């Protein structure tokens, strides 16, 4: 059956942390690390965090700050009172405005291309209650049809109930829908539990063993969609 709907995770697919803000905040507390170093550490930290036991024992909020601890570790930064103070400042900013505010250049053209292909686009993301306003603030809301924030829905991935809500809200059929996310044990497992095909965004080819479709970028996703691979 032809593909009709694409569910998209936000963080790690459409949005990424503002590493310049993170670097500047750390610097104010006496910790020097370049934004590029943090960005390079991010996919490696994500792969380490994407563990079935870790996912099962934590919620999204807890994983978020464990994620930043791992990024600092991979970037060669030791945990200290200074880094803790910087992270506390970043946490306060995130709660108010959402720290995941960097949008890669490929994102807007890719979303536009998927819509030109006739697809409905729904963001299905574990978030902190600020995502809908945040998407509007950075201008991505106009490029998708629906934005669902787990905090607003009172359920988060990998719970299949979140995907059921997304199907109902999008008026989508599970057999003509794919979900695109960056965590195997959150996005792929959750989508499959809801009977939805899953695509894993694996920027650095760190999950070659994953038993699902993998793409390195949204550009690759668009190419494969246009080639009819999901029909």
C-alpha positions, 0 to 999 in steps of 0.5 A: 500500500502506498505510504501516506503518513510519516511520523517524525521524532523531534530531537535527533531528527529535526532538532539538535541541542544548541551547542554554541549555547552549551559551550558558552554556558560551560565557558562562563563556569570556567569549562572550555570546550568547542561546540564542534567537539560537543556535536561530534560527541553527541551521536556516540553518547546517543548510541551508548544511551540507546540500551534496553536496560537503560531505556527500561529503567528511566524516563525521558527527562532522566535520560535527557540529562544522562545524555548530556553527562555522556556527551561531556564525558565523550568530549573529554570533560570531567564532571565537576561542580563547574559542569554541574552548575553549567548544566543546571543553568542549561536545564533552566533554559531548557524548561523555559525555552527548549535547548534543542533549537539547532535545525540542520540545513537539510531539515526544512527542504526535506520536510517540504519535499516529503509534503510535495510527495503528498505525505502527512507529517506528524511529529511524535516526540518525547518532550517537556511540554514546550515542544509545540510552542518551540516548533512555532517559534523556530518556524517548523510548525508550518512544515508539518501537520501535527505536533504531539509532545509526550508531556502533553499526552501523558504518555511517552515512547516506547509506550505504543499508546503514544503512537495510537494517539498519533494515528488517531490525531493524524487520521492515519492508518498504521499500514501506510505509516512509518515512524522515523526516530533516532533511538532503537529502543525508544522509536523502533521498538515503540513503533513496532509495538503499535504495528507501525514500520520504523526507520532509524536515523543512524548518522554515524553508522553506529547501529549496523546490527539494527534489524530495521531500515536505517538512514544517515540523514533526512535527505536519504529518507527523502530519496528512499521515499521518492524511490517508493521503498516504503510503498 
